[in-house]
C-alpha cells in the first residue's frame, strides 16, 4: 500500500541534455482544492527526505492547515519514490542515472501543479534545506504565479564551503569497497554508516554538542548511542545512488544557472516578486545567515528572520526542536495572513 500518487511526466529532457524516459513524479496532497483554486501551498522535500518526512509541519491549527489549504508535497527526482537511480530502467539506472538540477525538479513540479490541477496561483511555497533551494527556484522562475515564499535553513545557491562538506560525505560513502562504483549487489552499509557520521558533525551545531543536547533533549544514553542510533540510522536504509544523485543536485544548486537568467545570480534574486521571509538558523553550519543576508538584499520584497537556536541545521528538521518549530510556524502564519 502507498499513501501517495504518481504524475506521469513522459520523457523529460534535462538540463544535462539527457532524457529521463517515462519519468514519474510522486506526490501527496493534504486538504481540498477550493473552487477558486487559490488556497494552494507547495511544500517540496529535502535532501534524502520523502513526503511523509515533511508531515511534521502540517496539521489542523498549524500554519499548514489542511482544513484551510490544499497542500502539495512533490517528491524530488532521485529520492526513491519519484524517478530515481534505484527505480529507473536500464540503461540509465544506478550510476548511469543522469544529473538532476533543482531547475529540473521545479519545472516538472510546475507541470504537476498546472497540468494536473489547473492551478494558476500559488499562495505559498516553503521548504527546508534543499526544499528551500526549490522554494527559491519557484519564486524566481514563476514570479507571477507564486505569491509568498518562506525558505528555511537553505539558500538560493550552494556555497563553496557547503560544496566542500558534501565532497567529504560523498568520499566516505564511495570508499566502501561494496559500493563498486555504484554497481553494488548489496547496500554499501559501511559507506552509508560513514556518510551518517560525517553528517553528524555538520547537521547540528557546536553548541548542541557542548550542551549535550543529544543526551538531555533527545534521550540518547551516550554520544556513540546518538551517532549510531540517529545519524547512521538516518542514512542506513537509503539507497546510495539516490543519495549521490541528490547530493549532486545540492552541490549544483543555483537559481540563476539556467537559460532564464544565464548565470546572473543577482538578476535571478531580483526576479522574485513574492512576499518573502527568509529564515536561517543562527548556528547552521551548512547555510549560515550571512549567505541569506546577500540574497535578501537583492530580493525586492523579502525580510530576513534568523531563528536563534543551538540546533543548527536541524532547527528546521523533521520535528526535532519544538521551540524552533513554533517560531517557524508563527512566521508561516503571519506570512499567509499578510
C-alpha positions as CSV (number, residue, x, y, z in Angstrom):
1,X,0.0,0.0,0.0
2,X,1.2,3.5,-0.8
3,X,-0.1,6.8,0.5
4,X,1.0,8.9,-2.5
5,X,0.2,9.2,-6.2
6,X,2.2,9.3,-9.4
7,X,2.1,12.0,-12.1
8,X,3.2,10.6,-15.4
9,X,5.7,13.1,-17.0
10,X,6.6,11.1,-20.1
11,X,10.1,11.7,-21.5
12,X,11.8,14.7,-19.8
13,X,14.9,16.3,-21.4
14,X,17.1,17.5,-18.5
15,X,19.5,20.4,-18.3
16,X,22.3,17.9,-18.6
17,X,20.9,17.1,-22.1
18,X,20.0,13.5,-21.2
19,X,16.4,12.2,-21.4
20,X,14.7,10.9,-18.3
21,X,12.4,8.3,-20.0
22,X,9.0,7.6,-18.7
23,X,9.6,9.9,-15.8
24,X,7.2,9.9,-12.8
25,X,6.7,12.4,-10.1
26,X,5.5,11.1,-6.8
27,X,3.3,13.5,-4.8
28,X,0.9,13.6,-1.9
29,X,-1.8,16.2,-1.3
30,X,-3.4,17.3,2.0
31,X,-6.7,19.1,2.3
32,X,-9.1,20.1,-0.5
33,X,-8.5,22.4,-3.5
34,X,-11.2,25.1,-3.3
35,X,-13.4,26.2,-6.2
36,X,-11.3,29.3,-6.8
37,X,-8.1,27.2,-6.7
38,X,-6.4,29.9,-4.6
39,X,-5.6,28.0,-1.4
40,X,-2.6,26.2,-2.7
41,X,0.7,25.6,-0.8
42,X,3.6,23.8,-2.4
43,X,6.0,22.1,0.1
44,X,9.0,20.4,-1.6
45,X,11.0,17.7,0.1
46,X,14.6,17.9,1.4
47,X,17.8,16.0,0.9
48,X,17.0,12.3,1.1
49,X,13.6,13.1,2.5
50,X,10.3,11.8,1.2
51,X,6.8,13.3,1.6
52,X,6.0,11.7,4.9
53,X,9.1,13.2,6.4
54,X,7.6,16.7,5.7
55,X,4.3,16.0,7.5
56,X,5.5,17.3,10.9
57,X,4.8,20.8,9.7
58,X,1.2,20.0,8.6
59,X,-1.8,19.9,11.0
60,X,-5.0,21.4,12.0
61,X,-4.3,24.7,13.8
62,X,-0.8,25.0,12.3
63,X,0.1,27.4,9.5
64,X,0.0,24.5,7.0
65,X,-3.6,23.6,8.0
66,X,-5.2,21.0,5.7
67,X,-8.7,22.2,6.7
68,X,-7.8,25.6,5.1
69,X,-5.3,24.9,2.4
70,X,-4.6,22.5,-0.4
71,X,-1.0,21.4,0.4
72,X,1.0,19.6,-2.3
73,X,4.3,17.8,-1.4
74,X,6.2,16.8,-4.6
75,X,8.9,14.3,-4.0
76,X,12.3,15.3,-5.5
77,X,13.5,13.4,-8.5
78,X,16.1,10.9,-7.2
79,X,14.6,10.5,-3.7
80,X,13.5,6.9,-4.3
81,X,9.8,7.5,-4.9
82,X,9.9,9.8,-7.9
83,X,12.0,8.6,-10.8
84,X,15.4,7.7,-9.3
85,X,18.6,5.7,-9.8
86,X,17.1,3.0,-7.7
87,X,13.9,2.5,-9.8
88,X,14.9,3.6,-13.3
89,X,15.1,1.1,-16.1
90,X,18.3,0.3,-17.9
91,X,20.4,1.8,-19.3
92,X,20.0,4.9,-17.2
93,X,19.8,3.1,-13.8
94,X,22.2,3.0,-10.9
95,X,25.4,5.0,-11.5
96,X,24.2,5.9,-15.0
97,X,21.3,7.9,-13.7
98,X,21.6,11.4,-15.1
99,X,22.4,14.5,-13.2
100,X,19.3,16.3,-12.0
101,X,19.2,20.0,-11.1
102,X,16.8,21.9,-8.8
103,X,15.7,23.6,-12.0
104,X,14.7,20.2,-13.5
105,X,12.8,19.4,-10.3
106,X,10.8,22.6,-10.2
107,X,10.0,22.6,-13.9
108,X,8.3,19.2,-13.5
109,X,6.6,20.2,-10.2
110,X,5.2,23.2,-12.1
111,X,3.8,20.8,-14.7
112,X,2.1,18.8,-11.8
113,X,0.5,21.9,-10.4
114,X,-0.7,23.4,-13.7
115,X,-1.4,20.3,-15.9
116,X,-3.0,18.0,-13.3
117,X,-4.7,20.5,-11.0
118,X,-5.2,23.5,-13.3
119,X,-3.7,25.9,-10.7
120,X,-2.7,29.4,-11.8
121,X,-1.8,30.9,-8.4
122,X,0.2,29.5,-5.5
123,X,-0.4,31.1,-2.2
124,X,2.9,29.9,-0.6
125,X,5.9,27.8,-1.4
126,X,8.0,26.7,1.6
127,X,10.7,24.1,2.3
128,X,13.6,23.1,4.5
129,X,17.2,22.8,3.2
130,X,17.0,21.5,-0.4
131,X,13.3,22.2,-0.1
132,X,14.4,25.8,0.4
133,X,16.5,25.7,-2.7
134,X,13.4,24.6,-4.6
135,X,11.4,27.3,-3.0
136,X,13.8,30.0,-4.3
137,X,13.5,28.4,-7.8
138,X,9.7,28.6,-7.7
139,X,9.9,32.3,-6.8
140,X,12.4,33.2,-9.5
141,X,11.0,31.0,-12.3
142,X,7.3,31.7,-11.7
143,X,7.2,35.2,-10.2
144,X,3.6,36.0,-11.4
145,X,2.3,32.7,-10.0
146,X,3.9,32.5,-6.6
147,X,2.5,35.0,-4.1
148,X,4.7,34.1,-1.0
149,X,7.8,32.1,-0.2
150,X,9.4,31.1,3.1
151,X,12.6,29.1,2.5
152,X,14.1,28.0,5.8
153,X,17.6,26.8,6.6
154,X,18.6,26.8,2.9
155,X,20.0,29.1,0.2
156,X,19.4,30.1,-3.4
157,X,22.9,28.9,-4.3
158,X,25.2,26.3,-2.9
159,X,28.2,28.0,-1.3
160,X,31.8,26.8,-1.9
161,X,32.1,25.8,1.8
162,X,28.9,23.7,1.6
163,X,30.2,22.1,-1.6
164,X,33.4,21.0,0.2
165,X,31.4,19.5,3.1
166,X,29.4,17.4,0.6
167,X,32.6,16.2,-1.1
168,X,33.7,14.7,2.3
169,X,30.4,12.9,2.8
170,X,30.5,11.6,-0.8
171,X,34.0,10.3,-0.4
172,X,33.1,8.5,2.8
173,X,30.3,6.7,1.0
174,X,32.2,5.8,-2.1
175,X,35.2,4.5,-0.2
176,X,33.3,1.4,0.8
177,X,34.5,-1.5,-1.4
178,X,30.9,-2.8,-1.6
179,X,29.9,0.4,-3.4
180,X,31.6,-0.9,-6.6
181,X,31.4,2.4,-8.4
182,X,27.6,2.4,-8.0
183,X,27.0,-1.1,-9.2
184,X,26.6,-2.7,-5.8
185,X,24.8,-6.0,-5.3
186,X,24.0,-5.3,-1.7
187,X,23.8,-2.0,0.1
188,X,27.3,-0.5,0.9
189,X,26.4,-0.3,4.6
190,X,29.9,0.7,5.8
191,X,29.8,3.6,3.5
192,X,26.3,4.6,4.5
193,X,27.2,4.5,8.2
194,X,30.3,6.6,7.5
195,X,28.2,9.0,5.5
196,X,26.0,9.5,8.5
197,X,29.0,10.1,10.8
198,X,30.4,12.8,8.5
199,X,26.9,14.4,8.5
200,X,26.8,14.3,12.3
201,X,29.4,17.0,12.7
202,X,27.6,19.3,10.4
203,X,23.8,18.8,10.8
204,X,23.9,20.1,14.4
205,X,25.9,22.9,15.9
206,X,29.0,23.1,18.2
207,X,26.6,24.4,20.9
208,X,24.4,21.4,20.5
209,X,27.2,19.0,21.4
210,X,28.7,21.4,24.0
211,X,25.4,21.3,25.9
212,X,25.0,17.6,25.4
213,X,21.6,18.1,23.8
214,X,21.8,14.6,22.3
215,X,21.5,13.3,25.8
216,X,19.4,16.0,27.5
217,X,16.9,16.7,24.7
218,X,16.9,13.6,22.5
219,X,17.2,10.9,25.2
220,X,20.3,9.1,23.9
221,X,22.5,7.3,26.5
222,X,25.8,8.5,25.1
223,X,27.4,10.2,22.2
224,X,28.1,6.9,20.5
225,X,24.5,5.9,21.0
226,X,23.5,9.1,19.2
227,X,25.9,8.6,16.4
228,X,24.7,5.1,15.7
229,X,21.0,5.5,16.6
230,X,20.3,8.8,15.0
231,X,22.9,9.5,12.3
232,X,23.8,6.0,11.0
233,X,20.1,5.1,11.1
234,X,19.1,8.2,9.2
235,X,21.0,7.0,6.1
236,X,21.4,3.3,6.5
237,X,18.2,2.4,4.8
238,X,18.5,4.9,1.9
239,X,19.9,4.0,-1.5
240,X,23.5,5.1,-2.0
241,X,23.0,6.1,-5.7
242,X,19.9,8.1,-4.8
243,X,21.9,9.9,-2.1
244,X,24.6,10.7,-4.7
245,X,22.0,11.9,-7.2
246,X,20.5,14.3,-4.7
247,X,24.0,15.3,-3.4
248,X,24.9,16.4,-7.0
249,X,21.6,18.4,-7.1
250,X,22.5,20.1,-3.9
251,X,26.1,20.9,-4.9
252,X,25.0,22.4,-8.2
253,X,22.0,24.3,-6.7
254,X,21.9,27.8,-8.2
255,X,18.7,29.7,-9.1
256,X,20.5,31.5,-11.9
257,X,22.1,28.5,-13.7
258,X,19.5,28.2,-16.5
259,X,18.5,29.8,-19.8
260,X,16.2,32.2,-18.0
261,X,18.9,34.1,-16.0
262,X,22.1,33.0,-17.8
263,X,24.1,32.7,-14.6
264,X,23.3,36.2,-13.3
265,X,22.6,35.4,-9.6
266,X,21.6,39.0,-8.7
267,X,19.2,39.1,-11.6
268,X,17.6,35.8,-10.5
269,X,17.1,37.1,-7.0
270,X,15.6,40.3,-8.3
271,X,13.1,38.4,-10.3
272,X,11.4,37.0,-7.1
273,X,8.3,39.2,-6.7
274,X,6.8,37.0,-3.9
275,X,6.5,38.4,-0.5
276,X,9.3,36.5,1.3
277,X,10.5,35.6,4.7
278,X,14.0,34.0,4.5
279,X,14.6,32.1,7.7
280,X,18.1,30.8,8.5
281,X,19.2,29.3,11.8
282,X,21.8,31.2,13.7
283,X,24.1,28.2,14.1
284,X,23.5,26.4,10.8
285,X,26.9,25.1,9.5
286,X,25.5,24.4,6.0
287,X,23.6,27.6,5.4
288,X,24.9,30.4,7.6
289,X,22.7,33.5,7.8
290,X,25.5,35.6,6.1
291,X,24.6,33.9,2.8
292,X,21.0,34.8,3.2
293,X,21.8,38.4,4.0
294,X,23.1,38.8,0.5
295,X,20.1,37.1,-1.0
296,X,17.5,39.3,0.9
297,X,19.4,42.4,-0.1
298,X,18.7,41.6,-3.7
299,X,15.1,40.4,-3.4
300,X,12.6,43.2,-3.8
301,X,10.0,42.0,-1.2
302,X,12.0,40.0,1.4
303,X,12.8,40.2,5.0
304,X,15.4,38.1,7.0
305,X,14.3,36.4,10.2
306,X,17.0,34.5,12.0
307,X,16.0,31.7,14.4
308,X,18.3,32.0,17.4
309,X,18.9,28.3,18.2
310,X,21.6,25.8,19.3
311,X,20.0,23.1,17.0
312,X,22.0,24.1,13.9
313,X,20.6,23.0,10.6
314,X,18.1,20.6,12.3
315,X,16.3,23.6,13.8
316,X,14.2,23.1,10.7
317,X,14.4,19.3,10.7
318,X,11.6,16.8,10.8
319,X,10.0,17.8,14.1
320,X,13.3,17.9,16.1
321,X,13.1,21.1,18.1
322,X,9.6,22.1,19.3
323,X,10.7,25.6,20.3
324,X,12.1,26.4,16.8
325,X,9.1,24.8,15.1
326,X,6.9,27.3,17.0
327,X,8.9,30.2,15.7
328,X,8.8,28.8,12.1
329,X,5.0,28.1,12.4
330,X,4.3,31.6,13.7
331,X,6.3,33.1,10.8
332,X,4.3,31.0,8.3
333,X,1.0,32.0,9.8
334,X,2.0,35.7,9.7
335,X,3.1,35.4,6.1
336,X,-0.1,33.6,5.0
337,X,-2.2,36.2,6.8
338,X,-0.4,39.1,5.1
